[in-house]
Every structure is written in structure tokens, then in C-alpha cells.
Amino acid sequence: MLFLNRPFAAATSAAAVVALLSGSATAQTYTSCNPLQSTCPSDPALGTTIDIDFTQGSSDQFTASGGTPTYDSNGVSFTVAKSGDSPQLISLFYIMFGRVEITMKAAPGAGIVSSLVLESDCLDEIDNEWLGADDTEVQTNYFGKGITGSYNRGQFNPAANSQGEFITYTVDWTSDRIVWTVGETVVRTLNANEAESNQYPQTPMQIKFGAWAGGDSSNSQGTIEWARGPTDYTQGPFSMVVQSIKVTDYSTGSKYTYGDTSGSWQTIQAEGGSVNGNLGGAGDLSTTAVTTAASSTSTASVPVGGIGSGTSSSSSSSLPAGWVMTSDGKVVPSSSATESPSPSSSPSSSQSSAEAGGSGLESTTIAMSDSGEIPTTITTLLKPTVTDLVTATSVPAATAATNTDGTIQNKPEAPNSGALRQLSIYPWLIIVATTITSAICVIL
């Protein structure tokens, strides 16, 4: 809403409308509810440690999306056999700082990407990604607040024989630093004071892992090149196999709530516990060596995280009745997932509904900037409360679980990853803006 209290304000607001209409695109970020923009429901907390052995079967700590993972004596497999396959598991809990240890084999194949992604509601993100065209390295990356204007945050780090043997990869994340390890070798350390301004990940994270085809022909050319594709499905199928995952939450409590819209970790509230209340609960990080990055991604087109396109049907068998998984990996009421998007959030004719973030759109807000910068549209999805989710800290019978006390660029993206989208401005906006401007002139 525009508040026009004086002629100068009217002129400024009108200029903002003109600035909005003069651009060729808007930037759009998808999240179920962005705490930087509004008050959002709390996130269910893990608040402890779980150690899941997938060789024993599935776990109700995670739900499947983008395909159907399969289980056998090797663990859980995420197989890409055709265009659109992007099987993954997504945690039904969040951690507020913590450690994730995943033992896995990466998938082979040009253009095939195996991913481990930690992502928050306000789009803080920590990534591990393995490209199937190269079994000697892992890409590590981070993003903050959904800002993806530069590519210098990623590194390609040594990970020999990543497709031929089970290797344990660790992400150890605190308020001070993030440490990535391959086996017991530290391959990267990011100190909070070394991160780009306001870019250090520091809000409650959900965990996702699986495989997808970055080299699929439906992706942008930049994404295909980054994934070292194109993908030839006749050479498949291609499978990522995860033997086990151990997750330690460095905070305690039943749920995490954003105290304000700053996105600062100091404002996160832990109900029934405390932030950093379990710091050190995973024990000392076992390391025997330190190595340097093989190369940086400062000149590469690196997509922001997220796994696959979400165009395949999602599995929600482990979710409560009446809840479904959206294409951006959020759990929402089934009724909201079938709602039609509002006109202001409709994709252009050249953009599929999957690229626009899937269904389940609730509302759209256009933030106009007097500075002429590209405005940001936040599209929200309904999100369940913690009581609507299955209990995140219950121990599944089929698992071995143990409890312990800012320039916008044309950046290629993983589909439905939560990255910035470029949308054309619709003619009806021009009509609305013209009407508003005319009304202002009459009033003045």
C-alpha cells in the first residue's frame, strides 16, 4: 500500500511505480514463509542426535520427494534413469547449528549431480555437491538470505574415488565457522568473519540429500555446463547410495522461532531449550589432515542448492494424512497445494509451473524500490505447525538411532532450488500502475 501524505511522497511513490514498470524483470524467491518478511510458524527442532543406518531400511525422520528412493543392504539409493527424476530425502526436523555426517557413494554420469543441502526458511544454505563427470572432487558452497549475486563462495575440494567407495563427509556448523571434511581430512573451513557481508548461514536448517540431472536438456545452458553435461540417459541409470547419516543438533528444545526479521542467530528462540544448548554434543571433530581447495568457483556458473526439478510426483507416505510435499521441499496442507496462484505470481508463457516453484501459492507481495533496483517478489506457501508434523525426535523402528544429551545476475539455477527467478512484467501491472498514477494526479 502507498501512503501519500504530501506531494513529495506522491512524486516519490509514483517514481517507484515507474521504476518498477521500466525494468524488464522482477526477482522472485520461493520459500514456504520467509521470516525476513513476516512472522512465520515455528520450525520443529531435532534438539538431539540421531544416527540412521539405511541398510536397515527407511526412517520416519525423513520424507521422500521427486521420486522414490530404494533400500537394500547397501543403504538407500537415489536413482536418475530419465528426465525429471530427482529423488531425495528431506528431514522433518530442523537443526540450529550442528553436525551432519553422511556416508555415501556419489552417482556417476556426465551431468548427474549428487547433493547434500542444508537450507533454512530464509534461504541460508550450506551445500555439498558431487558431479558425476568427476570422481575426484566435491563442491562445497554457502549462501545467505537467498542472495546469489556472486559465485566466489564455492570451492572444488579433493574427494578421491567418490563414486567407487563409501566415504563419510561431514559438515560441522557453528555460529563461528563451518568445517567441511572428507573422511578425516579437512578440505575447507569458512570462518563467519570471512563470509560475505550478511551471508554467513545462521538460521535453523532443514536437511536434504539426493540426486538429479543438472545436465538435463530442460535446464539452462549454464547449469548444463556447470554439471558437465549434457546427460545421456542411455548410459544410465545413475545412482547415489547413502549408507548412513548422523545428525547432531547443537541446540535443544522442541521448536525454533525467529524473534524478528533480521535473520540473525542471536534472535532465534528455542522453545523448551536453548540455542547452542548442545554445543559439543557430537564430540570432537575427528580430523587427521588439512588440504586446500582444488579450485574456486569464482568464474563458474554455480547453481544455488536444491535437488532437481520437482516435476516428478512426490512421495509423502511418511507424512500425516492431509499433508503433502511441495516442489520446493516444504510440507503443506493438501488443500493449499491445489490452490491456483494469484495473477501477480503467474509465470510467463515460456516458463513452466515447476519453474515457478510449483503449486500451493498463498500470496504475493511486490516490494517497490525508489532506487530503481530490481524489486523482489516473495511468494509464500502455507506451512504446518509443529503439532501437524510427525514427531521429529521419535526413533524409527527400522533405524539405529541414538539420543545424546547483492547484484542480481542471470545465474543458472537448479530448478525449484529457492534461487532468484527472472520473470517478465505483465501488461496488467502497467494498467494498474497507470490507474494509480492518474488517481494521484487527480488528488494533487
MIMAR-724055 format. One record per residue (C-alpha): residue in three letters; x, y, z. Coordinates in steps of 0.02 Angstrom, whole numbers, plus 50000, padded with zeros to 5 digits. Layout:
N
ALAXYZ/...
***
This chain:
444
MET500005000050000/LEU500605017649958/PHE500405030950093/LEU500325048050008/ASN500425061250146/ARG501175075450045/PRO501605079949863/PHE503405074549883/ALA502855057449943/ALA501655055949798/ALA503015060149674/THR504215047849754/SER502935033849756/ALA502455037349575/ALA504295036549530/ALA504405019749615/VAL502965013449509/VAL503815019749352/ALA505445011549407/LEU504524995349433/LEU503744995749261/SER505315001249171/GLY506264985449218/SER506144970149107/ALA506074957849251/THR505754955249434/ALA506724944449554/GLN505744930849640/THR506234919949787/TYR505234904749838/THR505054899350018/SER503594892250117/CYS503634907650231/ASN505104919350233/PRO505474925250412/LEU506394940350342/GLN504734946650275/SER503424941450401/THR503044931550559/CYS503114913050515/PRO502644896850603/SER503994888950709/ASP505134875250641/PRO505114858050725/ALA506794855450811/LEU507834839650817/GLY508604845050981/THR509674829450998/THR510684816750895/ILE510044803550776/ASP511114790250692/ILE510194781750550/ASP510794765850466/PHE509904765050298/THR510494747150269/GLN509124742750394/GLY507764751750296/SER506884768450291/SER506694781350430/ASP505204791650481/GLN506394806050516/PHE506394809550328/THR505114810150188/ALA505394806750003/SER505134818949861/GLY505474819949674/GLY505494801049654/THR505574785149756/PRO507204780649844/THR507504761949860/TYR508254752150006/ASP509354736750013/SER510864730150108/ASN511944744250037/GLY510814757950103/VAL509634769950015/SER509854773049828/PHE509334788649733/THR509214783649550/VAL509094795149399/ALA508504784849250/LYS507554797549145/SER507204815949126/GLY506314822949278/ASP507004810549404/SER507624819349561/PRO507374807549709/GLN507834814549878/LEU507514813050064/ILE507044828450165/SER507114829650354/LEU505534832950453/PHE506584842450578/TYR507754857350583/ILE509424859750669/MET510064876150741/PHE511934874050714/GLY512544856150716/ARG513454842250629/VAL512914831550481/GLU513934815850441/ILE513394806550285/THR514224790350223/MET513904788250037/LYS514444784549860/ALA514124798349733/ALA513204794449572/PRO514214793049410/GLY513734800449242/ALA514024816449145/GLY512784829549205/ILE512224819449357/VAL512334828549523/SER512304820849697/SER511854833649830/LEU511824836550018/VAL510944852950057/LEU510594861650222/GLU509334875550194/SER508354887250307/ASP506664895750284/CYS507544912350249/LEU508664903650121/ASP510284902250216/GLU511144887150139/ILE512634875350154/ASP512994863150011/ASN514004848049961/GLU513834843149778/TRP514684829249681/LEU514734829949491/GLY514584813049407/ALA515844817649273/ASP517254818549403/ASP517514806249546/THR518984815749621/GLU518134830849700/VAL516664837849796/GLN516004855449778/THR515684864949939/ASN514654880849942/TYR513654892650051/PHE512314905850025/GLY511474918250142/LYS509704925150140/GLY509414919049961/ILE510684931349890/THR511584923449743/GLY512394938249660/SER514164931349657/TYR514964914449626/ASN516514916049733/ARG515814906549881/GLY516054889249807/GLN517584878049801/PHE518014861649718/ASN518854851049852/PRO519774834249840/ALA518704818549863/ALA519604804049779/ASN518594789149718/SER516964796849774/GLN515964785249661/GLY516914769249699/GLU516894768349889/PHE515864773650038/ILE516604789550110/THR515994799450261/TYR515764817950226/THR515504829750372/VAL514794847250384/ASP515134854550557/TRP514214871050577/THR514294883250723/SER514004901850746/ASP515864904550718/ARG516334893250572/ILE515874879450451/VAL517074864850427/TRP516894852750281/THR517824836150293/VAL518094821450176/GLY518474806250281/GLU519554813650419/THR520324826950307/VAL519754844950324/VAL519504851250148/ARG518784868350189/THR518474879950335/LEU517404895550324/ASN517504907550471/ALA515984918450499/ASN517014934350489/GLU517694928950318/ALA515974926550239/GLU515234939850127/SER514264953250220/ASN512644946150294/GLN512974929750203/TYR513514918150343/PRO512194904350365/GLN511494905950541/THR509654900850546/PRO508784884050577/MET509154871850436/GLN508194857550356/ILE509234843450279/LYS509004836750102/PHE510024824050003/GLY509804815149838/ALA510244815149653/TRP509664824749500/ALA510154828149320/GLY510934845349306/GLY511374840549128/ASP509574837749075/SER509104846948915/SER507694856149006/ASN508964865749111/SER509824881849062/GLN511434880348963/GLY512414887349109/THR511764873849226/ILE512134860249098/GLU513914866549079/TRP514154867949268/ALA513544849949287/ARG514734844649147/GLY513324837849043/PRO512314835248940/THR511604819549021/ASP511464804048911/TYR510114793448994/THR510544778548884/GLN512134776748987/GLY511134775349149/PRO510314772649265/PHE511394782849384/SER511294780149572/MET511904789149727/VAL511954777249876/VAL511884783050057/GLN512364770250188/SER512024780750342/ILE511794798250409/LYS512124805050582/VAL511404821950629/THR511774831650788/ASP510814847250833/TYR511914859250932/SER510354867151007/THR508974859751114/GLY507104861451128/SER505554856651031/LYS505464870550902/TYR506394885750837/THR505604902750812/TYR506274918550728/GLY506214932650856/ASP506214946250722/THR506544948750536/SER508434951350549/GLY508924933350511/SER510244934250649/TRP510584918650751/GLN510524928650913/THR508664931650885/ILE508204913250862/GLN507184906551007/ALA507204888151061/GLU505604882951148/GLY505964871651296/GLY507844872751268/SER509194884651213/VAL510184889151058/ASN511904881051073/GLY511244871051221/ASN512014855251148/LEU513574863151077/GLY514904849551076/GLY513594835951089/ALA514344827050940/GLY516054826151023/ASP517674832350950/LEU517784833150761/SER518974819150713/THR520244825550587/THR521984819850540/ALA522434831350396/VAL522024847650310/THR522054850650123/THR521714865650012/ALA520384867849880/ALA520744860749708/SER519994876449633/SER518734890049669/THR517104893149577/SER517394911749555/THR517254910249367/ALA516004895949360/SER514114896749341/VAL513634888249503/PRO511794884949537/VAL511104887949710/GLY510624872149805/GLY509074861749798/ILE508904844949716/GLY508084842749548/SER506554849649464/GLY505174842649570/THR504184838749412/SER504044820549462/SER502694815349583/SER503224816749764/SER503064803349893/SER502284808450057/SER501904791450132/SER502774795950295/LEU501774812050316/PRO500164813750417/ALA498544812150321/GLY498064828550238/TRP499834834650211/VAL500884834550052/MET502634839149997/THR502784853949880/SER504054855249740/ASP505164866449845/GLY505284853349981/LYS504064860550107/VAL502664851350197/VAL500984859950170/PRO499124855750191/SER498474846550039/SER497114859850013/SER498394873749993/ALA499404863449870/THR497964863749746/GLU497574882249755/SER497824892349597/PRO499164905749602/SER498644923749603/PRO498844933449438/SER500354942949505/SER501304926749532/SER500874918349368/PRO502374912949266/SER502624919449090/SER502054908648945/SER503814902448920/GLN504014896649100/SER503274880549168/SER502344879449333/ALA503754868849402/GLU504994882749365/ALA503864894949456/GLY504024884949615/GLY502574872849595/SER500814874449665/GLY500254879649837/LEU500464898449815/GLU499604908449950/SER500014926649918/THR501224937849826/THR501964954349883/ILE502894966149766/ALA504174977049854/MET504504992749751/SER506175001449764/ASP506435020149741/SER508235016649696/GLY507745008149534/GLU508424991249590/ILE507534975549535/PRO506104972849659/THR505884956349749/THR504284946349745/ILE504064934349890/THR502854920149852/THR502274911350009/LEU501604893950042/LEU500574888050189/LYS501644879050317/PRO501064867050453/THR501344870050636/VAL502484858550733/THR501004848650801/ASP500454844350624/LEU502104835850582/VAL502614818550637/THR503694819550791/ALA505434823750730/THR506344816250877/SER505474799350880/VAL506634784750847/PRO506044774150698/ALA505984755450723/ALA506954752350563/THR508414763550607/ALA509854763450727/ALA509504779450823/THR510454785650975/ASN509984800551082/THR511344810751167/ASP511044823951298/GLY511934957549801/THR511964961149615/ILE510634951049525/GLN511414941449382/ASN510724929149254/LYS511284914849361/PRO510904896849309/GLU509964887749444/ALA509454870549497/PRO507574870149462/ASN506484874449613/SER508054877349716/GLY507474893349801/ALA508634903849693/LEU508164920549614/ARG507004918749465/GLN506834930949321/LEU505024934349272/SER504334945949140/ILE503224960449197/TYR501434957949147/PRO500414970549048/TRP499074971249184/LEU500354978849302/ILE500554993249181/ILE498674995949180/VAL498574995649370/ALA500065007349388/THR499355019449260/THR497715019849355/ILE498605023149520/THR499665036949444/SER498125045249367/ALA497205044649533/ILE498695052749619/CYS498725066749492/VAL496835069849517/ILE497065070549708/LEU498515082549693/
***
